[in-house]
Amino acid sequence: MAENPREIRRRIKSVRSTAQITKALEMVAAAKLRRVQSAVANARPYLAKMQDMLEGVAASARFVKHPLLVSRPVKRTGYLVITSDTGRAGPYNAQIFRRALQEFGHRDKSTYSIFAVGRKGRDFFRKTGYPIDGEITGLPDSPEYRSIASLAEKVVHAYAEGRFDELYFIYNEFINPVTQRPIVKKVLPLTNLHAIQETSPGKMPTQKKPQYLFEPDEQEVLSKLLPRYAETLVYQAVLDAKASEHAARMAAMKNATDNAKEMIEQLTLSLNRARQAAITTQIVEVVSGAQALE
């Protein structure tokens, strides 16, 4: 049964309107991605300089201990899971959930706690009954440090107090605008600074670290620097995840726009066939009427 040309025209109009919306969303996501990439590029020198400074301080204050530097037996694990607040981002959130569930496995839920960044992750873990010890939603598209400062401080403070013994980030790492990779990244304890503090026997350090004078003392300096460094790692991960989110949404909207264009082409062909069939029917009716008059 041939389709009604009027119905096909209505569907073409609807799909064309949808394509205009998805194209606009693709352009918006591309603009947001550029802004976040700029923020990531600006944050990296700060993080690198802080890490270099901490390595130097740790080398000078090799006998000073801090909870963020101490590895202890793992009885409970903390996970910072970063998702988006909204959808329309293709498999962005689904692959984070899949990676997180693989990491949790069939372990007792009392052996880990989750800090959720993003409404999608918070709702998912609440619905499935996973333990959430902290959350933050409604982050800006290009978040500043103060946007996540409260959660970052809470996570770092919880580790320092011993409420869990290691901390992992689970999020989509930004590779390029078409590739985002879900990763599980261990952040605490800060074992990389421990490696600087100790030199292997028989091996000389490759670079001489500067010697520092501490005021008031080494313990006080590290107690201020180390939490800020760990919180900066949280911020860096959130920026990276935001870049991945915008890239995933841009790709999803581009695919939706391309699919809409293909559908319009198919509907246009169907409309042409329906019109041709209607014209043929009219010609047959005219010819049949003329023959009947004869």
Buried (B, 14 or more C-beta within 10 A) or exposed (E): EEBEBEEBBEBBEEBBEBBEEBBEBBEBBBEBBBBBBEBBEEBEEEBEEBBEBBBBBBBBBEEBEBBBBBEEEEEEBBBBBBBBBEEBBBBBBBBBBEBBEEBBEEEEEEEBBBBBBBBBBBBBBEEEEBEBBBBBBEBEBBBEBEBBBEBBBBBBBBBBEEEBBBBBBBBBBBEEBEEBEBBBBEBBBBEEBBEBBEEEEEEEEEEEBEEBEBEEEBEEBBBEBBBBBBBBBBBBBBBBBBBBBBBBBBBBBBEBBEBBBEBBEEBEEBBEBBEEEEEEEEEEEEEEEEEEEE
